[in-house]
Amino acid sequence: MTITIDMIKQLREATAAGMGACKEALQATEGNMDEAVKYLREKGLAVAAKRVDKESKQGIVALAESADGSAKALAEVNCETDFVAKTEAFIKFVDDAAKAALDGKDIEQALGDDYKMLLTKTGENVKIRRSERFALEGTGCLSGYIHMGGKIGVLVELACEKTGEKLDDAAHMICLHIAANSPRYTKPEEVPQTEIDAELEIKLNALKEQKGKLPPEQALVGIKKGMAAKYCTQVCLLKQDYVANADQTVEQYLAEVGKELGAEVSIKRFCRMQLGA
């Protein structure tokens, strides 16, 4: 069967695949348009398999939100180049991935055909890396934030008996803080003792290198306690210096907000996604 340029253009418009790939698909399927689309999707998987050894460190973190704000979701999709990450097709796919996560769906199952087509369009090793969904539990608010055009995404849930604009603003500011300061835990009690012990070993070895020997064991008790507390101020959200006011911690900021609202404000949970990290 003769494959015409119009047939190739029609398949290209339907799939956004390259002209050469469309011609190959039509030749392989004897001009059957539906089979050619299927061929391109299957070839997309083959492209991914061939490029599985290619690093996928570029991409986007996208945010989706329910109309009433009671649920929010993040999704991260990776690709090989920044060029592909900026294409309309890739951006749309990541947005759809976040919406699928918001609906509680498995992204690969929900967007399977779109994923195969994206592989064909880009020719890159595209990876659906991860997703996270928060649904409001009890009284409080949710906030979501995308930083640096999709390089970082944050979700936060605050618990409080009083709701409104002031609480929403506080949740947004906590999102900004998390994006900037990369906390790993909410409070010191959550930090594994093994992690603290490993950090103390590093610090004590450095101290020994500097002084030539360690202080007496009696003095080390206080030194270790101080080192552990300082480490927690680095990795625990509540103990970090608040990004908008270094004279107070996040914990003190939330206490201030709670005083204004007339109800305690606490951080129920948070999630921070950094592209490729």
Secondary structure, 3 states (H helix, E strand, C coil): CCCCHHHHHHHHHHHCCCHHHHHHHHHHCCCCHHHHHHHHHHHHHHHHHHCCCCCCCEEEEEEEECCCCCEEEEEEEEECCHHHHCCHHHHHHHHHHHHHHHCCCCHHHHCHHHHHHHHHHHCCCCEEEEEEEEECCCCEEEEEEEECCCCEEEEEEEECCCCCHHHHHHHHHHHHHHHHHCCCECCHHHCCHHHHHHHHHHHHHHHHHHHCCCCCHHHHHHHHHHHHHHHHHHHEHHHCEECCEEEEEHHHHHHHHHHHHCCCCEEEEEEEEECCC
